[in-house]
Amino acid sequence: MTIPRSVADMLTTHTLFEVECIDRMSLNVYVPGLQYAPGLVAYVHQQLGLPVASTAPLARITDRFSAVVHRFADTRHIP
């Protein structure tokens, strides 16, 4: 398996777009390694650099992402 070299390559060769609703957009990402406890523990240790695997830091990442999306929408007056 090769690693995609660009975002364009990723979108072209590794994504499936499906329209479910005409006024909403969402992005669902499937990362096989994170579907199992050992992969999630490795992610927390290696990527986040945390000594203890906990869902608390993952919640903070989600909250920060959500806040950025809301700020983007508010700035552009998008409901």
C-alpha positions in Angstrom: 0.0 0.0 0.0 1.3 3.5 -0.8 0.6 6.6 1.1 -1.3 9.3 -0.9 1.0 12.2 -1.9 -1.6 15.0 -1.8 -5.1 15.9 -0.7 -6.1 15.8 -4.4 -4.9 12.2 -4.7 -6.7 11.3 -1.5 -9.9 12.7 -2.7 -9.6 11.2 -6.1 -8.6 7.7 -5.1 -9.7 7.1 -1.6 -13.1 8.8 -1.0 -16.7 8.2 -1.8 -19.1 11.1 -1.9 -22.7 10.5 -1.2 -25.5 13.1 -1.1 -27.8 12.5 1.9 -29.2 16.0 2.4 -29.1 19.0 0.2 -28.4 21.6 2.9 -25.8 19.9 5.1 -22.3 18.8 4.6 -20.4 16.3 6.8 -17.2 14.4 6.6 -17.0 10.8 7.9 -13.5 9.4 8.1 -12.8 5.7 8.5 -9.4 5.0 10.0 -9.1 1.2 10.4 -6.3 1.4 13.0 -8.5 3.5 15.3 -11.4 1.0 15.3 -9.7 -1.2 17.9 -8.5 -0.4 21.4 -4.7 -1.1 20.7 -4.8 1.3 17.8 -6.5 4.0 19.8 -4.1 3.6 22.7 -1.1 3.8 20.3 -2.6 7.0 18.7 -3.0 8.6 22.2 0.5 7.7 23.1 2.3 8.4 19.9 0.4 11.2 18.2 -0.8 13.0 21.3 2.2 12.2 23.4 0.1 11.3 26.5 1.2 8.7 29.0 -2.4 7.5 29.8 -4.9 6.6 27.1 -8.1 8.5 28.0 -11.1 9.7 26.0 -10.8 13.2 27.7 -8.1 14.5 25.3 -10.1 13.2 22.3 -13.1 15.1 23.5 -11.1 18.3 23.7 -9.9 17.8 20.1 -13.5 17.3 19.0 -14.6 20.4 21.0 -11.8 22.6 19.4 -12.7 21.4 15.9 -16.4 22.1 16.5 -15.6 25.6 17.8 -13.6 26.4 14.7 -16.4 25.2 12.4 -18.9 27.3 14.4 -16.6 30.3 14.3 -16.2 29.9 10.5 -20.0 29.8 10.0 -20.6 32.7 12.3 -18.0 34.9 10.6 -19.6 34.2 7.2 -23.2 34.5 8.5 -23.9 30.9 7.6 -26.8 29.4 9.7 
